[in-house]
Amino acid sequence: MTDTATGRVPGLDTFIAGLPKAELHVHHVGSASPRIVAELAARHRDSRVPSDPAALAEYFTFRDFAHFIDVYLSVVDLIRDAEDVRLLTFEVARDMARQNIRYAELTVTPYSSTNRGIPDRAFVEAIEDARKAAESELGVVLRWCFDIPGEAGLASAEETARIATELRPEGLVSFGLGGPEIGVPRPQFKPYFDRARAIGLHSVPHAGETTGPETVWDAINLLGAERIGHGTSSVQDPRLLEHLAEHRIALEVCPTSNIATRAVRTLEEHPLRQMVEAGVLVTINSDDPPMFSTDLNNEYAIAARLLDLDAAGVAGLAKNAVEASFLDAPGKTRLTAEIDAYTAAWR
C-alpha cells in the first residue's frame, strides 16, 4: 500500500537503505560532503566557497546549469594537492559504504587538478591509494572514469587522454565527457575517445542533458558510447529510444540533479517512466549528491515513486546498474546474488 501523503511505500526506504547497490554516475569532487568541503575551504581561505557548513546549503542552490558549473568549479579549486585528493576520495567512499554501495564507477577529472599544479603521477597515486584503502577498510570497490571537462576545450581533452593512456591506473575502466553541452559539440572529441577506446577503455560521455537527442546520437555514432550520462532528451526521439533499448546502451539517470540544474522542470515531468516503458536499460544515480542535497538511497526512493515500484522492482533497478557496469563477470555474479539474497530475505 502506498502512503497517499508521501507517495512512498511504507518500509521501502528501509529496504533501499540496506539494499546492496552499484552506482555508475557520480562525480569525484561533486561527491564532497559539506563537512569535507568546509574543511577544505577553511584550509584554503582565499576560496569563495563558504567554510560554514550551514552556509553551503545556500551556496549550493543553483539558478541554472551554467551557475551549477560555476559553483562546481569553485569547489574543484579547493583540491590543491595530492593529500586533498586522497582525503576527498576516501571520504567519498566512506559515504558510499554508509549507503551499502558495494561498487561505484567514480567520474574523475584529472585535468582540473593537474591544471592547478598537482603533478599527474601524484594525482593518480592519490586516487589509487584511496581506492585500495576503500576496498580493504570499507568494502567499497571503486573504479575510475576519466572525464574530459568540455568547457575547458581540446587542451583538456588532450591532457585527459594522455594521462589515461600513459599513466593508466589499475582502477581506470572508462573515458567520459562532462561539463556544459550547449556550445560544446561532441564531434570534436572523437580523436580522444578513439585513443581511449584503442587501449580498451569504455566510452561513457554525458549527452542529452541540456541539449536534444542529436547530442546522444553524436555520442553513440562518433564517440562509441556504451552508456549515456543522463540522456534526458532521448525520449524526444522514438527511434533513439528503440536504438538504446535494442543495443542495451544504458542511461545513467539522476532525477534530483536534473531538477537542480533545471534540465527538467519538476520530478512529475521527469521522463524516467517513458525511458523504462520504451525498454531502455535505466540505472539510477546521484551525480553530485551533496551539492543537490541527496544521496543514492534518496534517488532510489524517488525512482520507486515515479515508477510505482515495490521492493522487487527496486531490486530490479539495482541489478540494472550491475548489468550496465564494467565490473568483471565474477564480480557481477557476486553482487547480483547478494541483491537477490537480500531481497529474498526481506520478503
C-alpha positions as CSV (number, residue, x, y, z in Angstrom):
1,M,0.0,0.0,0.0
2,T,1.3,3.5,-0.9
3,D,1.2,6.4,1.6
4,T,-1.0,8.9,-0.2
5,A,0.7,11.8,1.6
6,T,4.2,11.0,0.5
7,G,3.7,8.7,-2.5
8,R,6.1,6.2,-0.9
9,V,5.5,2.5,0.0
10,P,5.8,2.0,3.8
11,G,9.1,0.2,4.7
12,L,10.5,0.7,1.2
13,D,13.0,3.3,2.5
14,T,14.3,0.8,4.9
15,F,14.6,-1.8,2.2
16,I,16.5,0.7,0.0
17,A,18.9,1.7,2.8
18,G,20.0,-1.9,3.2
19,L,20.0,-2.9,-0.4
20,P,23.4,-3.7,-1.9
21,K,23.9,-1.2,-4.8
22,A,26.2,-0.1,-7.6
23,E,26.5,3.5,-8.7
24,L,27.7,4.4,-12.2
25,H,27.2,8.2,-12.5
26,V,28.7,10.0,-9.6
27,H,31.4,12.7,-9.7
28,H,34.5,12.7,-7.6
29,V,34.7,16.4,-6.4
30,G,30.9,16.7,-6.7
31,S,30.6,14.0,-4.0
32,A,32.5,16.0,-1.4
33,S,30.3,16.2,1.7
34,P,29.6,19.6,3.3
35,R,32.0,18.6,6.2
36,I,34.8,17.9,3.7
37,V,34.1,21.0,1.6
38,A,34.0,23.2,4.7
39,E,37.3,21.7,5.9
40,L,39.0,22.3,2.6
41,A,37.5,25.9,2.4
42,A,38.9,26.6,5.9
43,R,42.3,25.3,4.7
44,H,42.2,27.4,1.6
45,R,41.0,30.8,2.9
46,D,41.3,32.5,-0.5
47,S,38.4,30.5,-1.9
48,R,34.9,32.0,-2.2
49,V,33.4,28.7,-1.0
50,P,31.9,29.2,2.5
51,S,33.7,27.3,5.3
52,D,30.5,27.3,7.4
53,P,28.6,24.1,6.6
54,A,25.3,25.9,7.2
55,A,26.1,28.4,4.5
56,L,26.9,25.7,2.0
57,A,23.2,24.9,1.5
58,E,22.5,28.3,0.2
59,Y,25.7,28.3,-1.8
60,F,24.6,25.0,-3.5
61,T,21.3,26.5,-4.6
62,F,21.6,26.7,-8.4
63,R,19.9,29.2,-10.7
64,D,20.6,27.1,-13.9
65,F,23.1,24.7,-15.3
66,A,25.7,27.4,-16.1
67,H,25.5,28.5,-12.4
68,F,25.9,24.9,-11.3
69,I,29.1,24.6,-13.4
70,D,30.4,27.9,-11.9
71,V,29.8,26.6,-8.3
72,Y,31.2,23.2,-9.1
73,L,34.4,24.7,-10.4
74,S,34.8,26.7,-7.3
75,V,34.8,23.5,-5.3
76,V,37.2,21.9,-7.7
77,D,39.6,24.8,-6.8
78,L,39.7,23.6,-3.2
79,I,41.5,20.4,-4.3
80,R,45.1,21.7,-4.5
81,D,47.5,18.9,-3.5
82,A,47.7,15.2,-3.5
83,E,46.6,14.9,0.1
84,D,43.4,16.8,-0.7
85,V,42.8,14.3,-3.5
86,R,43.4,11.3,-1.3
87,L,41.3,12.6,1.6
88,L,38.4,13.5,-0.7
89,T,38.4,10.1,-2.4
90,F,38.5,8.1,0.7
91,E,35.8,10.1,2.4
92,V,33.5,9.8,-0.7
93,A,34.0,6.0,-0.3
94,R,33.1,6.2,3.4
95,D,29.8,7.9,2.5
96,M,29.1,5.2,-0.1
97,A,29.7,2.5,2.4
98,R,27.1,4.0,4.7
99,Q,24.6,3.6,1.9
100,N,25.5,0.0,1.2
101,I,27.1,0.9,-2.2
102,R,29.3,-2.0,-2.9
103,Y,30.7,-0.9,-6.3
104,A,31.0,2.6,-7.9
105,E,32.5,4.0,-11.0
106,L,33.6,7.4,-9.9
107,T,33.9,10.1,-12.6
108,V,37.2,11.8,-12.0
109,T,38.5,14.8,-13.9
110,P,42.3,14.7,-13.7
111,Y,42.7,17.9,-15.8
112,S,41.0,20.0,-13.1
113,S,43.8,19.0,-10.7
114,T,46.8,18.9,-13.0
115,N,45.9,22.3,-14.4
116,R,46.0,23.6,-10.9
117,G,49.5,22.3,-10.3
118,I,49.1,18.8,-8.9
119,P,51.6,16.5,-10.8
120,D,49.8,13.9,-12.8
121,R,51.5,11.0,-11.2
122,A,50.9,12.3,-7.7
123,F,47.2,12.7,-8.6
124,V,47.0,9.1,-9.9
125,E,48.8,7.7,-6.9
126,A,46.5,9.6,-4.5
127,I,43.3,8.2,-6.0
128,E,44.8,4.7,-6.3
129,D,45.9,4.7,-2.7
130,A,42.4,5.8,-1.6
131,R,40.8,3.1,-3.9
132,K,42.8,0.3,-2.3
133,A,42.2,1.6,1.2
134,A,38.4,1.9,0.5
135,E,38.2,-1.7,-0.7
136,S,40.2,-3.1,2.2
137,E,38.8,-1.0,5.0
138,L,35.3,-0.2,3.8
139,G,34.4,-2.9,1.4
140,V,33.7,-0.5,-1.4
141,V,35.1,-1.3,-4.8
142,L,35.9,1.9,-6.8
143,R,36.7,2.2,-10.4
144,W,37.5,5.3,-12.4
145,C,36.0,7.1,-15.4
146,F,38.5,9.8,-16.5
147,D,36.4,12.6,-17.7
148,I,37.1,15.5,-20.1
149,P,35.8,18.8,-18.8
150,G,34.2,20.0,-22.0
151,E,34.2,23.7,-21.0
152,A,38.0,23.6,-20.9
153,G,38.3,22.8,-24.6
154,L,40.6,20.5,-26.5
155,A,43.6,21.2,-24.3
156,S,41.8,19.4,-21.5
157,A,40.8,16.6,-23.9
158,E,44.5,16.1,-24.9
159,E,45.6,16.1,-21.2
160,T,42.9,13.7,-20.1
161,A,43.7,11.3,-23.0
162,R,47.4,11.5,-22.3
163,I,47.0,10.7,-18.6
164,A,44.6,7.9,-19.3
165,T,46.8,6.2,-21.9
166,E,50.2,6.9,-20.5
167,L,49.6,6.5,-16.8
168,R,46.6,4.2,-16.9
169,P,45.9,3.4,-13.3
170,E,44.8,-0.1,-12.3
171,G,41.3,1.2,-11.4
172,L,40.6,3.0,-14.7
173,V,37.8,1.4,-16.7
174,S,36.2,4.2,-18.8
175,F,36.6,7.5,-20.6
176,G,34.0,10.3,-20.4
177,L,33.0,13.8,-21.3
178,G,31.2,16.2,-18.9
179,G,30.5,19.9,-18.5
180,P,28.1,22.0,-20.5
181,E,26.7,20.6,-23.7
182,I,25.5,23.9,-25.2
183,G,28.3,25.3,-27.4
184,V,30.5,22.2,-26.8
185,P,29.7,19.8,-29.7
186,R,30.5,16.2,-29.2
187,P,32.2,15.5,-32.6
188,Q,35.4,17.4,-31.8
189,F,36.2,14.9,-29.1
190,K,36.2,11.9,-31.3
191,P,40.0,11.6,-31.7
192,Y,40.4,11.5,-27.9
193,F,37.8,8.8,-27.4
194,D,39.3,6.8,-30.3
195,R,42.6,6.8,-28.4
196,A,41.0,5.8,-25.1
197,R,39.0,3.0,-26.7
198,A,42.1,1.7,-28.5
199,I,43.6,0.8,-25.1
200,G,40.4,-0.9,-24.0
201,L,38.6,1.9,-22.1
202,H,34.8,2.0,-22.3
203,S,33.0,5.1,-23.6
204,V,30.6,6.9,-21.2
205,P,30.1,10.5,-22.3
206,H,27.4,12.8,-20.9
207,A,24.8,13.7,-23.6
208,G,21.3,14.8,-24.0
209,E,21.1,16.5,-20.6
210,T,20.6,20.1,-21.6
211,T,20.6,19.6,-25.4
212,G,18.4,17.5,-27.7
213,P,18.6,13.9,-28.8
214,E,21.0,14.7,-31.6
215,T,23.7,15.0,-29.0
216,V,23.0,11.5,-27.8
217,W,23.2,10.3,-31.4
218,D,26.6,12.0,-31.7
219,A,27.8,10.3,-28.5
220,I,26.8,6.9,-29.9
221,N,27.9,7.3,-33.5
222,L,31.1,9.3,-33.1
223,L,32.3,8.6,-29.5
224,G,31.2,4.9,-29.4
225,A,29.1,5.5,-26.3
226,E,28.3,2.3,-24.4
227,R,26.4,4.2,-21.7
228,I,25.0,7.7,-21.8
229,G,25.3,10.2,-18.9
230,H,21.8,11.5,-18.3
231,G,20.3,11.2,-21.8
232,T,17.2,13.0,-20.6
233,S,16.2,14.3,-24.0
234,S,16.3,10.8,-25.6
235,V,12.6,10.5,-25.1
236,Q,12.1,13.2,-27.7
237,D,13.2,10.7,-30.4
238,P,11.4,7.3,-30.6
239,R,14.0,5.9,-33.0
240,L,16.7,6.8,-30.5
241,L,14.8,5.0,-27.7
242,E,14.5,2.0,-29.9
243,H,18.2,2.0,-30.6
244,L,19.1,2.4,-26.9
245,A,16.9,-0.5,-26.0
246,E,18.0,-2.8,-28.8
247,H,21.7,-2.3,-28.2
248,R,21.4,-2.2,-24.4
249,I,23.0,1.2,-24.2
250,A,22.2,2.2,-20.6
251,L,21.1,5.6,-19.5
252,E,22.6,6.9,-16.3
253,V,19.6,8.7,-14.8
254,C,20.0,11.3,-12.0
255,P,16.5,12.6,-11.1
256,T,17.3,15.2,-8.4
257,S,20.3,16.5,-10.4
258,N,18.1,17.1,-13.4
259,I,15.7,19.2,-11.3
260,A,18.5,21.1,-9.5
261,T,20.2,22.1,-12.8
262,R,16.9,22.9,-14.5
263,A,17.3,20.2,-17.1
264,V,13.8,19.1,-16.1
265,R,11.3,21.4,-14.5
266,T,9.7,19.1,-11.9
267,L,10.0,15.5,-10.8
268,E,6.5,14.9,-12.1
269,E,7.7,15.8,-15.6
270,H,10.8,13.6,-15.4
271,P,10.9,11.2,-18.4
272,L,12.1,8.2,-16.4
273,R,8.9,6.3,-16.9
274,Q,9.0,6.9,-20.7
275,M,12.5,5.5,-20.8
276,V,11.6,2.4,-18.9
277,E,8.4,1.8,-20.9
278,A,10.5,2.0,-24.1
279,G,12.6,-0.9,-22.8
280,V,15.7,1.1,-22.2
281,L,18.2,-0.2,-19.6
282,V,17.9,2.5,-17.0
283,T,20.3,3.0,-14.0
284,I,19.7,5.3,-11.0
285,N,22.4,7.6,-9.8
286,S,23.1,10.6,-7.6
287,D,25.5,12.7,-9.8
288,D,26.8,15.3,-7.4
289,P,24.9,14.2,-4.2
290,P,25.9,16.8,-1.5
291,M,25.5,19.6,-4.0
292,F,22.0,18.5,-4.7
293,S,21.1,17.6,-1.0
294,T,20.6,13.9,-2.0
295,D,22.2,10.5,-2.0
296,L,21.8,7.3,-3.9
297,N,19.2,6.0,-1.4
298,N,17.1,9.0,-1.9
299,E,17.4,8.7,-5.7
300,Y,16.1,5.1,-5.5
301,A,13.2,6.2,-3.4
302,I,12.3,8.9,-6.0
303,A,12.6,6.4,-8.8
304,A,10.4,4.0,-6.9
305,R,7.7,6.6,-6.5
306,L,7.9,7.7,-10.2
307,L,7.7,4.1,-11.4
308,D,5.3,2.8,-8.7
309,L,7.8,0.1,-7.7
310,D,7.7,-2.3,-4.8
311,A,10.8,-3.9,-3.2
312,A,11.3,-6.4,-6.1
313,G,11.1,-3.5,-8.6
314,V,13.7,-1.5,-6.7
315,A,15.9,-4.6,-6.6
316,G,15.5,-4.8,-10.4
317,L,16.9,-1.2,-10.7
318,A,19.9,-2.3,-8.6
319,K,20.5,-5.2,-10.9
320,N,20.3,-2.9,-13.9
321,A,23.3,-1.0,-12.5
322,V,25.2,-4.2,-12.1
323,E,24.4,-5.3,-15.6
324,A,25.4,-1.9,-17.1
325,S,28.6,-1.7,-15.0
326,F,32.1,-2.5,-16.2
327,L,32.6,-4.8,-13.2
328,D,34.2,-8.1,-14.2
329,A,31.9,-11.2,-14.7
330,P,32.6,-12.8,-11.3
331,G,32.0,-9.5,-9.6
332,K,28.7,-9.0,-11.4
333,T,27.6,-12.6,-10.4
334,R,28.5,-12.0,-6.7
335,L,26.8,-8.6,-6.5
336,T,23.7,-9.8,-8.3
337,A,23.5,-12.8,-6.0
338,E,23.9,-10.5,-3.0
339,I,21.0,-8.3,-4.2
340,D,18.8,-11.4,-4.8
341,A,19.6,-12.9,-1.3
342,Y,18.8,-9.6,0.4
343,T,15.5,-9.2,-1.5
344,A,14.5,-12.8,-0.7
345,A,15.3,-12.3,3.0
346,W,13.2,-9.1,3.0
347,R,10.2,-10.9,1.6
